[in-house]
Amino acid sequence: MTEKPTRIFVIDDDDSVRRGVTYLLQAANYTVEAFAAAEDFLARDPFSGIGCIIVDVRMPGMSGLDLQERLNQAGNSLPIVFITGHGDLPMGVSAMKKGAVDFLPKPFDDEELLAAVELALERNKKTLSEFEDVQDFRDRLKTLSPREHDVFRLVVSGMLNKQIAAALDIAEQTVKIHRGRVMRKLQADSLAGLVRLAEKAGISAPEELQ
């Protein structure tokens, strides 16, 4: 994955908590942006690097849970660590089911928060890496000829060369040639790897085969 900037976003309406968390993260050599409201965070330009959000659950205006819902709907991949002085178990379970990395009650242990941040950053790095892999794969798909694309779709559907030849009304040897070109152009070292990338890219079998 290409090198990306790392940033932690701290959102809390309590000035003392916001400053304390910011100082803690900066002491751990993280770049931090702090906001007193979720609305202020949403007003900034979208961040495309590796990062995470630390946000209070209950704040005036948009709550942390509301922010999570908004980001999920927008497809934003930044993981969230919730901090709260008012949370309860059902609230925490709901937040975790929606993708939160952790749900920490105030006052929380510094090491506990730093561990949650590290986990969140690793999760975000993996997500972005997988996204880049899919984008690269889709770019390589554009290099296939129409016939190679037909063969590719049938290959990842699980069909054998003989079946593909019959479906496309071409010789089996021709299928083998196209299949070899597909594997080279898509830089796939195995059928299993090709199928995994196709699934991640949302490539399905032709409708007539479903």
Backbone hydrogen bonds in HBPLUS format (Angstrom, degrees):
<---DONOR---> <-ACCEPTOR-->    atom                        ^
c    i                          cat <-CA-CA->   ^        H-A-AA   ^      H-
h    n   atom  resd res      DA  || num        DHA   H-A  angle D-A-AA Bond
n    s   type  num  typ     dist DA aas  dist angle  dist       angle   num
A0050-ILE N   A0005-PRO O   2.80 MM  45  6.06 147.4  1.90 158.1 166.1     1
A0007-ARG N   A0050-ILE O   2.95 MM  43  6.52 145.1  2.07 147.7 158.7     2
A0008-ILE N   A0031-THR O   2.88 MM  23  6.25 162.8  1.91 160.8 166.5     3
A0033-GLU N   A0008-ILE O   2.95 MM  25  6.37 155.8  2.01 161.2 166.7     4
A0009-PHE N   A0052-CYS O   2.97 MM  43  6.30 167.9  1.98 159.5 163.5     5
A0054-ILE N   A0009-PHE O   2.72 MM  45  6.06 167.4  1.73 166.3 168.6     6
A0010-VAL N   A0033-GLU O   2.86 MM  23  6.23 161.6  1.90 155.0 161.3     7
A0035-PHE N   A0010-VAL O   2.75 MM  25  6.15 151.2  1.83 162.7 171.8     8
A0011-ILE N   A0054-ILE O   2.76 MM  43  6.14 162.2  1.79 166.4 170.5     9
A0056-ASP N   A0011-ILE O   3.00 MM  45  6.44 150.1  2.09 164.4 173.8    10
A0012-ASP N   A0035-PHE O   3.05 MM  23  6.55 152.8  2.13 165.4 164.9    11
A0018-ARG N   A0014-ASP O   2.91 MM   4  6.08 169.6  1.92 161.8 165.3    12
A0019-ARG N   A0015-ASP O   2.90 MM   4  6.06 163.6  1.93 151.7 155.8    13
A0020-GLY N   A0016-SER O   2.93 MM   4  5.99 159.2  1.97 142.7 149.3    14
A0021-VAL N   A0017-VAL O   2.90 MM   4  6.04 170.0  1.91 158.8 160.4    15
A0022-THR N   A0018-ARG O   3.04 MM   4  6.10 156.7  2.09 141.3 148.5    16
A0023-TYR N   A0019-ARG O   2.89 MM   4  6.10 164.3  1.91 154.6 157.9    17
A0024-LEU N   A0020-GLY O   3.01 MM   4  6.19 160.9  2.05 147.4 152.9    18
A0025-LEU N   A0021-VAL O   3.00 MM   4  6.21 162.7  2.03 151.7 155.5    19
A0026-GLN N   A0022-THR O   2.89 MM   4  6.07 160.6  1.92 152.3 158.4    20
A0027-ALA N   A0023-TYR O   2.88 MM   4  6.02 151.8  1.96 147.4 154.8    21
A0028-ALA N   A0024-LEU O   3.21 MM   4  6.49 128.2  2.50 132.2 145.2    22
A0028-ALA N   A0025-LEU O   3.01 MM   3  4.99 132.5  2.25  93.8 107.5    23
A0030-TYR N   A0025-LEU O   2.99 MM   5  5.43 161.6  2.03 143.9 143.8    24
A0029-ASN N   A0026-GLN O   2.90 MM   3  4.91 152.4  1.98 108.9 110.8    25
A0040-ASP N   A0037-ALA O   3.13 MM   3  5.36 128.2  2.41  99.3 111.7    26
A0041-PHE N   A0037-ALA O   3.39 MM   4  6.85 151.8  2.47 143.7 150.6    27
A0042-LEU N   A0038-ALA O   3.03 MM   4  6.37 160.8  2.07 154.0 158.7    28
A0043-ALA N   A0039-GLU O   3.09 MM   4  6.26 129.0  2.36 136.2 149.1    29
A0043-ALA N   A0040-ASP O   3.20 MM   3  5.11 134.5  2.42  92.3 104.8    30
A0044-ARG N   A0041-PHE O   3.15 MM   3  5.61 156.2  2.21 111.0 117.6    31
A0053-ILE N   A0079-PRO O   2.85 MM  26  6.22 158.7  1.89 159.0 166.3    32
A0081-VAL N   A0053-ILE O   2.71 MM  28  6.08 161.0  1.74 166.2 172.9    33
A0055-VAL N   A0081-VAL O   3.04 MM  26  6.46 153.8  2.11 152.3 160.4    34
A0083-ILE N   A0055-VAL O   2.98 MM  28  6.01 156.7  2.04 137.7 140.6    35
A0057-VAL N   A0083-ILE O   3.15 MM  26  6.37 135.3  2.36 150.4 157.3    36
A0064-GLY N   A0057-VAL O   2.80 MM   7  4.31 154.6  1.86 121.9 128.4    37
A0067-LEU N   A0063-SER O   2.96 MM   4  6.26 152.0  2.04 145.1 152.8    38
A0068-GLN N   A0064-GLY O   2.96 MM   4  6.26 155.1  2.02 145.4 151.9    39
A0069-GLU N   A0065-LEU O   3.04 MM   4  6.30 159.5  2.08 146.2 151.0    40
A0070-ARG N   A0066-ASP O   2.93 MM   4  6.22 158.3  1.98 149.0 155.0    41
A0071-LEU N   A0067-LEU O   2.90 MM   4  6.14 165.8  1.92 158.2 161.2    42
A0072-ASN N   A0068-GLN O   2.90 MM   4  6.06 158.5  1.95 151.0 157.3    43
A0073-GLN N   A0069-GLU O   3.04 MM   4  6.21 158.5  2.08 147.7 153.0    44
A0074-ALA N   A0070-ARG O   3.09 MM   4  6.32 142.2  2.24 140.9 151.2    45
A0076-ASN N   A0071-LEU O   2.94 MM   5  5.12 158.5  1.99 155.4 152.7    46
A0075-GLY N   A0072-ASN O   3.14 MM   3  5.10 154.1  2.21  99.3 107.2    47
A0101-VAL N   A0080-ILE O   2.78 MM  21  5.84 162.9  1.81 158.2 164.2    48
A0082-PHE N   A0102-ASP O   2.98 MM  20  6.13 162.8  2.01 152.2 146.6    49
A0104-LEU N   A0082-PHE O   2.78 MM  22  6.03 164.7  1.80 157.3 151.8    50
A0084-THR N   A0104-LEU O   2.94 MM  20  6.34 147.1  2.05 153.6 158.4    51
A0106-LYS N   A0084-THR O   2.61 MM  22  5.51 150.9  1.69 141.6 143.3    52
A0092-GLY N   A0088-ASP O   3.01 MM   4  6.28 158.7  2.06 155.5 162.0    53
A0093-VAL N   A0089-LEU O   2.88 MM   4  6.11 163.4  1.91 161.9 166.2    54
A0094-SER N   A0090-PRO O   2.97 MM   4  6.12 160.4  2.01 147.9 153.0    55
A0095-ALA N   A0091-MET O   3.02 MM   4  6.24 158.2  2.07 146.8 152.7    56
A0096-MET N   A0092-GLY O   2.95 MM   4  6.16 158.7  2.00 151.2 156.7    57
A0097-LYS N   A0093-VAL O   2.96 MM   4  6.15 156.1  2.02 149.0 155.4    58
A0098-LYS N   A0094-SER O   3.18 MM   4  6.40 137.2  2.37 138.9 149.5    59
A0098-LYS N   A0095-ALA O   3.21 MM   3  5.19 130.1  2.47  93.0 106.0    60
A0100-ALA N   A0095-ALA O   3.03 MM   5  5.54 162.3  2.06 142.2 138.9    61
A0099-GLY N   A0096-MET O   2.99 MM   3  5.13 159.5  2.03 108.9 111.8    62
A0112-GLU N   A0109-ASP O   3.06 MM   3  5.12 121.0  2.42  97.4 112.6    63
A0113-LEU N   A0109-ASP O   3.08 MM   4  6.45 154.8  2.14 155.2 161.5    64
A0114-LEU N   A0110-ASP O   2.96 MM   4  6.26 165.4  1.98 155.6 159.7    65
A0115-ALA N   A0111-GLU O   2.93 MM   4  6.01 150.9  2.01 141.2 148.9    66
A0116-ALA N   A0112-GLU O   3.08 MM   4  6.30 151.2  2.16 140.9 148.5    67
A0117-VAL N   A0113-LEU O   2.91 MM   4  6.21 153.4  1.98 151.1 158.7    68
A0118-GLU N   A0114-LEU O   2.96 MM   4  6.17 159.9  2.01 146.0 151.2    69
A0119-LEU N   A0115-ALA O   3.01 MM   4  6.23 158.6  2.05 145.8 151.4    70
A0120-ALA N   A0116-ALA O   2.91 MM   4  6.11 156.4  1.97 145.0 151.9    71
A0121-LEU N   A0117-VAL O   2.90 MM   4  6.15 158.9  1.94 154.5 159.5    72
A0122-GLU N   A0118-GLU O   3.05 MM   4  6.26 157.8  2.10 147.0 152.7    73
A0123-ARG N   A0119-LEU O   2.97 MM   4  6.20 155.2  2.03 147.5 154.6    74
A0124-ASN N   A0120-ALA O   2.92 MM   4  6.16 157.5  1.97 148.3 154.4    75
A0125-LYS N   A0121-LEU O   2.85 MM   4  6.03 158.2  1.89 148.6 154.7    76
A0126-LYS N   A0122-GLU O   3.05 MM   4  6.23 158.3  2.10 145.6 150.8    77
A0127-THR N   A0123-ARG O   3.00 MM   4  6.24 158.7  2.05 147.4 153.5    78
A0128-LEU N   A0124-ASN O   2.92 MM   4  6.13 165.6  1.94 154.4 157.5    79
A0129-SER N   A0125-LYS O   2.95 MM   4  6.08 152.9  2.03 144.1 152.0    80
A0130-GLU N   A0126-LYS O   2.96 MM   4  6.17 159.9  2.00 150.4 155.1    81
A0131-PHE N   A0127-THR O   2.97 MM   4  6.21 150.8  2.06 144.1 152.7    82
A0132-GLU N   A0128-LEU O   2.93 MM   4  6.19 156.8  1.99 147.6 153.1    83
A0133-ASP N   A0129-SER O   2.98 MM   4  6.25 153.7  2.05 145.7 153.1    84
A0134-VAL N   A0130-GLU O   3.03 MM   4  6.30 155.2  2.10 146.0 151.9    85
A0135-GLN N   A0131-PHE O   2.94 MM   4  6.23 159.1  1.98 150.0 156.0    86
A0136-ASP N   A0132-GLU O   2.87 MM   4  6.08 161.9  1.90 152.1 156.7    87
A0137-PHE N   A0133-ASP O   2.93 MM   4  6.12 154.0  2.00 143.4 151.0    88
A0138-ARG N   A0134-VAL O   2.88 MM   4  6.16 156.6  1.93 150.9 156.9    89
A0139-ASP N   A0135-GLN O   2.97 MM   4  6.24 149.8  2.07 145.3 153.7    90
A0140-ARG N   A0136-ASP O   2.97 MM   4  6.29 152.6  2.04 146.8 154.1    91
A0141-LEU N   A0137-PHE O   2.90 MM   4  6.20 143.6  2.03 144.5 155.3    92
A0142-LYS N   A0139-ASP O   3.22 MM   3  5.43 135.5  2.43  98.8 109.8    93
A0143-THR N   A0140-ARG O   2.99 MM   3  5.43 157.3  2.04 111.6 118.9    94
A0144-LEU N   A0141-LEU O   3.12 MM   3  5.61 164.3  2.14 113.6 118.6    95
A0149-HIS N   A0145-SER O   2.85 MM   4  6.09 151.4  1.93 156.1 164.6    96
A0150-ASP N   A0146-PRO O   3.03 MM   4  6.33 149.8  2.13 142.2 150.1    97
A0151-VAL N   A0147-ARG O   3.00 MM   4  6.33 160.5  2.03 151.6 156.1    98
A0152-PHE N   A0148-GLU O   2.85 MM   4  6.05 159.0  1.90 146.3 152.7    99
A0153-ARG N   A0149-HIS O   3.00 MM   4  6.22 166.2  2.02 153.4 155.2   100
A0154-LEU N   A0150-ASP O   3.20 MM   4  6.45 154.9  2.26 146.0 152.5   101
A0155-VAL N   A0151-VAL O   2.80 MM   4  6.00 153.3  1.87 153.9 162.4   102
A0156-VAL N   A0152-PHE O   3.02 MM   4  6.27 170.1  2.03 162.2 162.1   103
A0157-SER N   A0154-LEU O   3.22 MM   3  5.00 137.1  2.41  90.2 102.4   104
A0159-MET N   A0154-LEU O   3.27 MM   5  5.86 156.3  2.33 166.3 159.3   105
A0158-GLY N   A0155-VAL O   2.97 MM   3  5.46 159.8  2.01 112.3 119.0   106
A0163-GLN N   A0160-LEU O   3.00 MM   3  5.20 115.8  2.43 101.2 116.8   107
A0164-ILE N   A0160-LEU O   2.87 MM   4  6.18 157.6  1.92 158.6 166.0   108
A0165-ALA N   A0161-ASN O   2.86 MM   4  6.07 160.6  1.90 152.3 157.4   109
A0166-ALA N   A0162-LYS O   3.14 MM   4  6.39 154.1  2.22 141.4 147.7   110
A0167-ALA N   A0163-GLN O   2.91 MM   4  6.14 156.3  1.96 147.0 154.0   111
A0168-LEU N   A0164-ILE O   2.90 MM   4  6.07 154.0  1.97 154.2 160.1   112
A0169-ASP N   A0165-ALA O   2.79 MM   4  5.54 113.3  2.24 133.5 149.2   113
A0170-ILE N   A0165-ALA O   2.97 MM   5  4.94 155.0  2.03 137.0 144.2   114
A0174-THR N   A0171-ALA O   3.05 MM   3  5.17 122.1  2.40  97.3 111.8   115
A0175-VAL N   A0171-ALA O   3.12 MM   4  6.54 147.8  2.23 145.4 154.5   116
A0176-LYS N   A0172-GLU O   3.03 MM   4  6.40 153.7  2.10 148.5 155.0   117
A0177-ILE N   A0173-GLN O   3.08 MM   4  6.41 151.6  2.16 144.3 151.4   118
A0178-HIS N   A0174-THR O   2.99 MM   4  6.27 169.1  2.00 154.0 156.2   119
A0179-ARG N   A0175-VAL O   2.75 MM   4  5.89 158.0  1.79 152.6 159.8   120
A0180-GLY N   A0176-LYS O   2.99 MM   4  6.14 154.1  2.06 143.1 149.0   121
A0181-ARG N   A0177-ILE O   3.11 MM   4  6.42 156.1  2.17 148.1 154.5   122
A0182-VAL N   A0178-HIS O   2.89 MM   4  6.15 154.2  1.95 150.2 157.7   123
A0183-MET N   A0179-ARG O   3.04 MM   4  6.29 162.6  2.07 150.6 154.1   124
A0184-ARG N   A0180-GLY O   3.08 MM   4  6.32 157.0  2.13 145.9 152.0   125
A0185-LYS N   A0181-ARG O   2.88 MM   4  6.02 173.0  1.88 156.7 158.8   126
A0186-LEU N   A0182-VAL O   2.93 MM   4  5.94 156.7  1.98 150.2 156.5   127
A0188-ALA N   A0183-MET O   3.01 MM   5  5.14 157.5  2.06 148.5 153.8   128
A0187-GLN N   A0184-ARG O   3.13 MM   3  4.97 153.0  2.21  98.1 106.2   129
A0194-LEU N   A0190-SER O   3.07 MM   4  6.32 153.0  2.15 143.4 150.9   130
A0195-VAL N   A0191-LEU O   2.89 MM   4  6.17 157.8  1.94 154.1 159.6   131
A0196-ARG N   A0192-ALA O   3.01 MM   4  6.26 158.3  2.06 148.2 153.8   132
A0197-LEU N   A0193-GLY O   3.11 MM   4  6.32 163.4  2.14 148.0 151.7   133
A0198-ALA N   A0194-LEU O   2.97 MM   4  6.15 156.3  2.02 146.2 153.5   134
A0199-GLU N   A0195-VAL O   2.92 MM   4  6.14 155.2  1.99 150.0 156.1   135
A0200-LYS N   A0196-ARG O   3.02 MM   4  6.29 160.7  2.06 149.6 154.4   136
A0201-ALA N   A0197-LEU O   2.91 MM   4  6.10 147.5  2.01 145.9 155.1   137
A0203-ILE N   A0198-ALA O   2.77 MM   5  5.00 162.2  1.80 159.6 154.8   138
A0202-GLY N   A0199-GLU O   3.05 MM   3  5.04 155.6  2.11 101.2 108.5   139
A0209-LEU N   A0206-PRO O   2.84 MM   3  5.51 157.8  1.88 121.3 128.8   140
A0210-GLN N   A0207-GLU O   3.12 MM   3  5.23 157.0  2.17 106.2 113.2   141
